Amino acid sequence: MIYFIYILIGIAIFSSYRLLVGPTIQNRLVALSSVSVIFIVILAIYSIQNRNIFFLDLSIAFLLLDFVGTIAFTKFLGREDFK
């Protein structure tokens, strides 16, 4: 199970490259969302592995915040005065 977490951390590092270098703001937004989902999955796996429900609740809260933040930022990008 710990190897799966290491693989996910490696994928997050590769996705963070797109976050830093991405040619457009939309690419960076998708990379940020994917990195945050990867870390939420890592937190959920840690919660299940250690049988601690607190971290699972925390991962659900982070997932909801990530979703709301992504929707809000795409609404911001869709405004006419931003372009």
C-alpha positions as CSV (number, residue, x, y, z in Angstrom):
1,M,0.0,0.0,0.0
2,I,2.9,2.4,0.7
3,Y,4.2,1.8,-2.8
4,F,1.0,3.1,-4.2
5,I,1.3,6.3,-2.2
6,Y,4.9,6.7,-3.5
7,I,3.6,6.3,-7.1
8,L,0.9,8.9,-6.5
9,I,3.5,11.3,-5.1
10,G,5.6,10.8,-8.2
11,I,2.6,11.5,-10.4
12,A,1.9,14.6,-8.4
13,I,5.4,15.8,-9.0
14,F,5.0,15.3,-12.7
15,S,1.7,17.1,-12.7
16,S,3.2,20.0,-10.7
17,Y,5.6,20.5,-13.7
18,R,2.5,21.4,-15.8
19,L,1.3,23.6,-13.0
20,L,4.6,25.6,-13.1
21,V,5.3,25.6,-16.9
22,G,1.8,25.3,-18.4
23,P,1.4,27.6,-21.4
24,T,-2.2,28.7,-20.6
25,I,-4.0,29.4,-17.4
26,Q,-6.5,26.6,-18.2
27,N,-3.7,24.1,-18.2
28,R,-2.5,25.3,-14.9
29,L,-6.0,25.1,-13.4
30,V,-6.3,21.5,-14.5
31,A,-2.9,20.6,-13.2
32,L,-3.7,22.3,-9.8
33,S,-6.9,20.3,-9.6
34,S,-5.2,17.0,-10.5
35,V,-2.5,17.6,-7.9
36,S,-5.0,18.4,-5.2
37,V,-7.1,15.3,-6.0
38,I,-4.0,13.2,-5.8
39,F,-3.2,14.5,-2.4
40,I,-6.8,14.0,-1.3
41,V,-6.6,10.4,-2.4
42,I,-3.3,10.0,-0.5
43,L,-5.0,11.4,2.6
44,A,-7.9,9.0,2.2
45,I,-5.6,6.0,1.8
46,Y,-3.7,7.1,4.9
47,S,-7.0,7.3,6.8
48,I,-8.2,3.9,5.7
49,Q,-4.8,2.3,6.4
50,N,-4.6,3.8,10.0
51,R,-8.3,3.3,10.7
52,N,-8.7,7.0,11.6
53,I,-12.0,8.5,10.5
54,F,-10.8,12.1,11.0
55,F,-8.5,12.1,8.0
56,L,-11.3,10.8,5.8
57,D,-13.6,13.6,6.9
58,L,-10.7,16.0,6.2
59,S,-10.2,14.6,2.7
60,I,-13.9,15.0,2.0
61,A,-13.8,18.6,3.1
62,F,-10.7,19.3,1.0
63,L,-12.4,17.7,-2.0
64,L,-15.4,20.0,-1.6
65,L,-13.2,23.1,-1.3
66,D,-11.2,22.0,-4.4
67,F,-14.4,21.6,-6.4
68,V,-15.9,24.9,-5.3
69,G,-12.6,26.7,-6.0
70,T,-12.3,25.2,-9.4
71,I,-15.8,26.2,-10.3
72,A,-15.3,29.7,-9.0
73,F,-12.0,30.2,-10.9
74,T,-13.6,28.9,-14.2
75,K,-16.4,31.4,-13.7
76,F,-13.8,34.1,-13.2
77,L,-12.0,33.1,-16.4
78,G,-15.3,33.1,-18.3
79,R,-16.0,36.8,-17.6
80,E,-15.9,39.2,-20.5
81,D,-13.8,41.9,-18.8
82,F,-11.0,39.3,-18.0
83,K,-10.3,38.7,-21.7
